[in-house]
Amino acid sequence: MPKRILFVYTSANKTLTGEPTGWYLPEAAHPYYILSQKYDIDFAAPAGPNPPVDEYSVASFKDDQKFLDDPAVQAKFASAKKLSDVRVADYDAVFYVGGHGPVLDLATDPVNVKLASEFFQAGKVTSAVCHGPAALVGAKDASGESIFKGRRATSFTDVEEEQVGKVKDIPFLVETRIKELGGTFEKAAEPWGAHVVVDGNLITGQNPASAHPIGEAIDKALSA
């Protein structure tokens, strides 16, 4: 049987300033097309089916429209599980798709915090890209410490957040929070460069450019 991966999306559709938001198209599309060739993939979100896509990402990444038009993908979105219905035992890995949404809902969602903690403590691949690592800021390891404490990780950087003018749209900056939790934060030499960090079963990617390489890193981890 092929291994199974859970893609987790945000259900948040508005930022703190009322701007529309959601999940970020290439950060789902690029890993999906790498991983779906070898693995069974299910979708989930706090509110279940059809989580909101960030329309800005659709306009900015027109080549990834095929993901939204893909009948198999559409079926997965239509049948996306509520996080409360997910069983960790059914999956070998979890992947959190970025977009500003996860900072707004997944970061503090108690169901998600428990789920992420269970994935990590079970030694399963626990992965996230861009703002996706915000979904892991409440997750704990077996000793009750943050999964970031003493581990290497990356995410959308504070500089990148300033450059897109979204600092006021979210309750915290992901890079700053990872550092506050005791993580060793790593990033590309320049903003917007691809960067993926693998530390044990914790796999994180910095930004949209990291979406393809994090897919490859997840594949490598599951193939080991």
Contacts in CASP RR format, 6 or more apart in sequence:
PFRMAT RR
TARGET T0000
AUTHOR 0000-0000-0000
METHOD contacts of the structure
MODEL  1
MPKRILFVYTSANKTLTGEPTGWYLPEAAHPYYILSQKYDIDFAAPAGPN
PPVDEYSVASFKDDQKFLDDPAVQAKFASAKKLSDVRVADYDAVFYVGGH
GPVLDLATDPVNVKLASEFFQAGKVTSAVCHGPAALVGAKDASGESIFKG
RRATSFTDVEEEQVGKVKDIPFLVETRIKELGGTFEKAAEPWGAHVVVDG
NLITGQNPASAHPIGEAIDKALSA
2 38 0 8 1.000
2 39 0 8 1.000
2 40 0 8 1.000
3 38 0 8 1.000
3 39 0 8 1.000
3 40 0 8 1.000
3 92 0 8 1.000
3 93 0 8 1.000
3 222 0 8 1.000
4 39 0 8 1.000
4 40 0 8 1.000
4 41 0 8 1.000
4 42 0 8 1.000
4 90 0 8 1.000
4 91 0 8 1.000
4 92 0 8 1.000
4 93 0 8 1.000
5 35 0 8 1.000
5 39 0 8 1.000
5 40 0 8 1.000
5 41 0 8 1.000
5 42 0 8 1.000
5 91 0 8 1.000
5 92 0 8 1.000
5 93 0 8 1.000
5 94 0 8 1.000
5 95 0 8 1.000
5 125 0 8 1.000
5 218 0 8 1.000
5 222 0 8 1.000
6 41 0 8 1.000
6 42 0 8 1.000
6 43 0 8 1.000
6 44 0 8 1.000
6 86 0 8 1.000
6 90 0 8 1.000
6 91 0 8 1.000
6 93 0 8 1.000
6 94 0 8 1.000
6 95 0 8 1.000
7 28 0 8 1.000
7 31 0 8 1.000
7 32 0 8 1.000
7 41 0 8 1.000
7 42 0 8 1.000
7 43 0 8 1.000
7 44 0 8 1.000
7 95 0 8 1.000
7 97 0 8 1.000
8 43 0 8 1.000
8 44 0 8 1.000
8 45 0 8 1.000
8 83 0 8 1.000
8 94 0 8 1.000
8 95 0 8 1.000
8 96 0 8 1.000
8 97 0 8 1.000
8 106 0 8 1.000
8 112 0 8 1.000
8 135 0 8 1.000
9 22 0 8 1.000
9 23 0 8 1.000
9 28 0 8 1.000
9 43 0 8 1.000
9 44 0 8 1.000
9 45 0 8 1.000
9 51 0 8 1.000
9 80 0 8 1.000
9 97 0 8 1.000
10 21 0 8 1.000
10 22 0 8 1.000
10 23 0 8 1.000
10 45 0 8 1.000
10 46 0 8 1.000
10 51 0 8 1.000
10 52 0 8 1.000
10 97 0 8 1.000
10 98 0 8 1.000
10 99 0 8 1.000
10 101 0 8 1.000
10 102 0 8 1.000
10 104 0 8 1.000
10 105 0 8 1.000
10 106 0 8 1.000
11 45 0 8 1.000
11 46 0 8 1.000
11 47 0 8 1.000
11 48 0 8 1.000
11 51 0 8 1.000
11 52 0 8 1.000
11 105 0 8 1.000
12 21 0 8 1.000
12 22 0 8 1.000
12 52 0 8 1.000
12 100 0 8 1.000
12 101 0 8 1.000
12 102 0 8 1.000
12 104 0 8 1.000
12 105 0 8 1.000
13 20 0 8 1.000
13 21 0 8 1.000
13 22 0 8 1.000
13 52 0 8 1.000
14 20 0 8 1.000
14 21 0 8 1.000
14 104 0 8 1.000
15 21 0 8 1.000
15 100 0 8 1.000
15 101 0 8 1.000
15 104 0 8 1.000
15 166 0 8 1.000
15 169 0 8 1.000
15 170 0 8 1.000
16 104 0 8 1.000
16 168 0 8 1.000
16 169 0 8 1.000
16 170 0 8 1.000
16 171 0 8 1.000
17 168 0 8 1.000
17 169 0 8 1.000
18 169 0 8 1.000
19 169 0 8 1.000
20 52 0 8 1.000
20 54 0 8 1.000
20 55 0 8 1.000
20 56 0 8 1.000
21 52 0 8 1.000
21 54 0 8 1.000
21 99 0 8 1.000
21 100 0 8 1.000
21 101 0 8 1.000
21 104 0 8 1.000
21 169 0 8 1.000
22 51 0 8 1.000
22 52 0 8 1.000
22 53 0 8 1.000
22 54 0 8 1.000
22 99 0 8 1.000
22 100 0 8 1.000
22 101 0 8 1.000
23 51 0 8 1.000
23 52 0 8 1.000
23 53 0 8 1.000
23 54 0 8 1.000
23 57 0 8 1.000
23 97 0 8 1.000
23 98 0 8 1.000
23 99 0 8 1.000
23 101 0 8 1.000
23 102 0 8 1.000
24 54 0 8 1.000
24 57 0 8 1.000
24 97 0 8 1.000
24 98 0 8 1.000
24 99 0 8 1.000
24 130 0 8 1.000
24 131 0 8 1.000
24 208 0 8 1.000
25 53 0 8 1.000
25 54 0 8 1.000
25 57 0 8 1.000
25 58 0 8 1.000
25 61 0 8 1.000
25 64 0 8 1.000
25 67 0 8 1.000
25 68 0 8 1.000
26 57 0 8 1.000
26 61 0 8 1.000
26 64 0 8 1.000
26 208 0 8 1.000
26 211 0 8 1.000
27 57 0 8 1.000
27 97 0 8 1.000
27 98 0 8 1.000
27 99 0 8 1.000
27 129 0 8 1.000
27 130 0 8 1.000
27 132 0 8 1.000
27 208 0 8 1.000
27 211 0 8 1.000
28 67 0 8 1.000
28 97 0 8 1.000
28 98 0 8 1.000
28 211 0 8 1.000
29 61 0 8 1.000
29 64 0 8 1.000
29 66 0 8 1.000
29 67 0 8 1.000
29 211 0 8 1.000
30 64 0 8 1.000
30 211 0 8 1.000
30 212 0 8 1.000
30 215 0 8 1.000
31 95 0 8 1.000
31 129 0 8 1.000
31 211 0 8 1.000
31 212 0 8 1.000
31 214 0 8 1.000
31 215 0 8 1.000
31 218 0 8 1.000
32 41 0 8 1.000
32 67 0 8 1.000
32 73 0 8 1.000
33 67 0 8 1.000
34 212 0 8 1.000
34 215 0 8 1.000
34 216 0 8 1.000
34 218 0 8 1.000
34 219 0 8 1.000
35 41 0 8 1.000
35 215 0 8 1.000
35 218 0 8 1.000
35 219 0 8 1.000
36 72 0 8 1.000
38 219 0 8 1.000
39 92 0 8 1.000
39 219 0 8 1.000
39 222 0 8 1.000
41 76 0 8 1.000
42 76 0 8 1.000
42 80 0 8 1.000
42 81 0 8 1.000
42 91 0 8 1.000
43 51 0 8 1.000
43 76 0 8 1.000
43 77 0 8 1.000
43 79 0 8 1.000
43 80 0 8 1.000
43 81 0 8 1.000
44 80 0 8 1.000
44 81 0 8 1.000
44 82 0 8 1.000
44 83 0 8 1.000
44 85 0 8 1.000
44 86 0 8 1.000
45 51 0 8 1.000
45 80 0 8 1.000
45 82 0 8 1.000
45 83 0 8 1.000
46 82 0 8 1.000
46 83 0 8 1.000
46 105 0 8 1.000
46 106 0 8 1.000
46 109 0 8 1.000
46 111 0 8 1.000
46 112 0 8 1.000
47 82 0 8 1.000
48 80 0 8 1.000
48 81 0 8 1.000
48 82 0 8 1.000
48 83 0 8 1.000
49 77 0 8 1.000
49 78 0 8 1.000
49 79 0 8 1.000
49 80 0 8 1.000
50 77 0 8 1.000
50 78 0 8 1.000
50 80 0 8 1.000
51 77 0 8 1.000
51 80 0 8 1.000
53 68 0 8 1.000
54 99 0 8 1.000
54 100 0 8 1.000
54 101 0 8 1.000
57 99 0 8 1.000
57 208 0 8 1.000
58 64 0 8 1.000
58 65 0 8 1.000
58 68 0 8 1.000
61 208 0 8 1.000
67 73 0 8 1.000
68 74 0 8 1.000
83 109 0 8 1.000
83 111 0 8 1.000
83 112 0 8 1.000
83 115 0 8 1.000
84 111 0 8 1.000
86 115 0 8 1.000
88 115 0 8 1.000
88 118 0 8 1.000
88 119 0 8 1.000
88 122 0 8 1.000
88 124 0 8 1.000
91 119 0 8 1.000
91 124 0 8 1.000
92 124 0 8 1.000
92 125 0 8 1.000
92 222 0 8 1.000
93 119 0 8 1.000
93 124 0 8 1.000
93 125 0 8 1.000
93 126 0 8 1.000
93 127 0 8 1.000
93 218 0 8 1.000
93 221 0 8 1.000
93 222 0 8 1.000
94 115 0 8 1.000
94 116 0 8 1.000
94 119 0 8 1.000
94 124 0 8 1.000
94 125 0 8 1.000
94 126 0 8 1.000
94 127 0 8 1.000
95 125 0 8 1.000
95 127 0 8 1.000
95 128 0 8 1.000
95 129 0 8 1.000
95 214 0 8 1.000
95 215 0 8 1.000
95 218 0 8 1.000
96 102 0 8 1.000
96 106 0 8 1.000
96 116 0 8 1.000
96 127 0 8 1.000
96 128 0 8 1.000
96 129 0 8 1.000
96 132 0 8 1.000
96 133 0 8 1.000
96 135 0 8 1.000
96 136 0 8 1.000
97 129 0 8 1.000
97 132 0 8 1.000
98 128 0 8 1.000
98 129 0 8 1.000
98 130 0 8 1.000
98 131 0 8 1.000
98 132 0 8 1.000
99 130 0 8 1.000
99 131 0 8 1.000
99 132 0 8 1.000
100 131 0 8 1.000
100 166 0 8 1.000
100 169 0 8 1.000
100 170 0 8 1.000
101 131 0 8 1.000
102 128 0 8 1.000
102 131 0 8 1.000
102 132 0 8 1.000
102 134 0 8 1.000
102 135 0 8 1.000
103 131 0 8 1.000
103 134 0 8 1.000
103 170 0 8 1.000
103 171 0 8 1.000
103 172 0 8 1.000
103 174 0 8 1.000
104 170 0 8 1.000
104 171 0 8 1.000
105 112 0 8 1.000
106 112 0 8 1.000
106 132 0 8 1.000
106 134 0 8 1.000
106 135 0 8 1.000
107 134 0 8 1.000
107 135 0 8 1.000
107 137 0 8 1.000
107 138 0 8 1.000
107 171 0 8 1.000
107 172 0 8 1.000
108 138 0 8 1.000
112 135 0 8 1.000
113 138 0 8 1.000
113 139 0 8 1.000
116 126 0 8 1.000
116 135 0 8 1.000
116 136 0 8 1.000
116 138 0 8 1.000
116 139 0 8 1.000
116 147 0 8 1.000
117 138 0 8 1.000
117 139 0 8 1.000
117 140 0 8 1.000
117 141 0 8 1.000
117 147 0 8 1.000
119 125 0 8 1.000
119 126 0 8 1.000
120 126 0 8 1.000
120 136 0 8 1.000
120 139 0 8 1.000
120 140 0 8 1.000
120 141 0 8 1.000
120 147 0 8 1.000
120 201 0 8 1.000
120 202 0 8 1.000
121 140 0 8 1.000
121 141 0 8 1.000
121 142 0 8 1.000
123 201 0 8 1.000
124 201 0 8 1.000
125 201 0 8 1.000
125 203 0 8 1.000
125 218 0 8 1.000
125 221 0 8 1.000
125 222 0 8 1.000
126 136 0 8 1.000
126 139 0 8 1.000
126 147 0 8 1.000
126 201 0 8 1.000
126 202 0 8 1.000
126 203 0 8 1.000
127 202 0 8 1.000
127 203 0 8 1.000
127 204 0 8 1.000
127 214 0 8 1.000
127 217 0 8 1.000
127 218 0 8 1.000
128 134 0 8 1.000
128 135 0 8 1.000
128 136 0 8 1.000
128 155 0 8 1.000
128 203 0 8 1.000
128 204 0 8 1.000
128 205 0 8 1.000
129 204 0 8 1.000
129 205 0 8 1.000
129 206 0 8 1.000
129 207 0 8 1.000
129 210 0 8 1.000
129 211 0 8 1.000
129 214 0 8 1.000
130 155 0 8 1.000
130 156 0 8 1.000
130 205 0 8 1.000
130 206 0 8 1.000
130 207 0 8 1.000
130 208 0 8 1.000
130 210 0 8 1.000
130 211 0 8 1.000
131 155 0 8 1.000
131 156 0 8 1.000
131 170 0 8 1.000
131 174 0 8 1.000
132 155 0 8 1.000
132 174 0 8 1.000
133 153 0 8 1.000
133 154 0 8 1.000
133 155 0 8 1.000
133 174 0 8 1.000
133 178 0 8 1.000
133 204 0 8 1.000
133 205 0 8 1.000
134 155 0 8 1.000
134 172 0 8 1.000
134 174 0 8 1.000
134 177 0 8 1.000
136 147 0 8 1.000
136 148 0 8 1.000
136 202 0 8 1.000
137 146 0 8 1.000
137 148 0 8 1.000
137 172 0 8 1.000
137 174 0 8 1.000
137 177 0 8 1.000
137 178 0 8 1.000
137 181 0 8 1.000
138 146 0 8 1.000
139 146 0 8 1.000
139 147 0 8 1.000
140 146 0 8 1.000
140 147 0 8 1.000
141 147 0 8 1.000
141 149 0 8 1.000
146 181 0 8 1.000
146 182 0 8 1.000
146 183 0 8 1.000
147 202 0 8 1.000
148 178 0 8 1.000
148 181 0 8 1.000
148 182 0 8 1.000
148 183 0 8 1.000
148 202 0 8 1.000
149 181 0 8 1.000
149 182 0 8 1.000
149 183 0 8 1.000
150 182 0 8 1.000
150 183 0 8 1.000
150 184 0 8 1.000
151 183 0 8 1.000
151 184 0 8 1.000
151 199 0 8 1.000
151 200 0 8 1.000
151 202 0 8 1.000
152 183 0 8 1.000
152 184 0 8 1.000
152 186 0 8 1.000
152 197 0 8 1.000
152 199 0 8 1.000
153 178 0 8 1.000
153 183 0 8 1.000
153 184 0 8 1.000
153 185 0 8 1.000
153 186 0 8 1.000
153 197 0 8 1.000
153 199 0 8 1.000
153 202 0 8 1.000
153 204 0 8 1.000
154 185 0 8 1.000
154 186 0 8 1.000
154 187 0 8 1.000
154 195 0 8 1.000
154 196 0 8 1.000
154 197 0 8 1.000
154 204 0 8 1.000
154 205 0 8 1.000
154 206 0 8 1.000
154 210 0 8 1.000
155 174 0 8 1.000
155 175 0 8 1.000
155 178 0 8 1.000
155 185 0 8 1.000
155 204 0 8 1.000
155 205 0 8 1.000
155 206 0 8 1.000
156 174 0 8 1.000
156 175 0 8 1.000
156 206 0 8 1.000
156 207 0 8 1.000
157 175 0 8 1.000
157 187 0 8 1.000
157 191 0 8 1.000
157 206 0 8 1.000
157 207 0 8 1.000
158 173 0 8 1.000
158 175 0 8 1.000
158 176 0 8 1.000
159 191 0 8 1.000
160 191 0 8 1.000
160 192 0 8 1.000
160 206 0 8 1.000
160 207 0 8 1.000
161 167 0 8 1.000
161 170 0 8 1.000
161 173 0 8 1.000
161 174 0 8 1.000
161 175 0 8 1.000
163 191 0 8 1.000
167 173 0 8 1.000
175 185 0 8 1.000
175 187 0 8 1.000
178 185 0 8 1.000
179 185 0 8 1.000
186 195 0 8 1.000
186 197 0 8 1.000
187 195 0 8 1.000
187 206 0 8 1.000
188 194 0 8 1.000
188 195 0 8 1.000
188 206 0 8 1.000
188 207 0 8 1.000
192 207 0 8 1.000
192 208 0 8 1.000
192 209 0 8 1.000
193 206 0 8 1.000
193 207 0 8 1.000
193 209 0 8 1.000
193 210 0 8 1.000
194 206 0 8 1.000
194 207 0 8 1.000
194 209 0 8 1.000
194 210 0 8 1.000
194 212 0 8 1.000
194 213 0 8 1.000
195 205 0 8 1.000
195 206 0 8 1.000
195 207 0 8 1.000
195 210 0 8 1.000
196 203 0 8 1.000
196 204 0 8 1.000
196 205 0 8 1.000
196 206 0 8 1.000
196 210 0 8 1.000
196 213 0 8 1.000
196 214 0 8 1.000
196 217 0 8 1.000
197 203 0 8 1.000
197 204 0 8 1.000
197 205 0 8 1.000
198 217 0 8 1.000
198 221 0 8 1.000
201 221 0 8 1.000
203 214 0 8 1.000
203 217 0 8 1.000
203 218 0 8 1.000
203 221 0 8 1.000
204 214 0 8 1.000
205 211 0 8 1.000
205 213 0 8 1.000
205 214 0 8 1.000
END
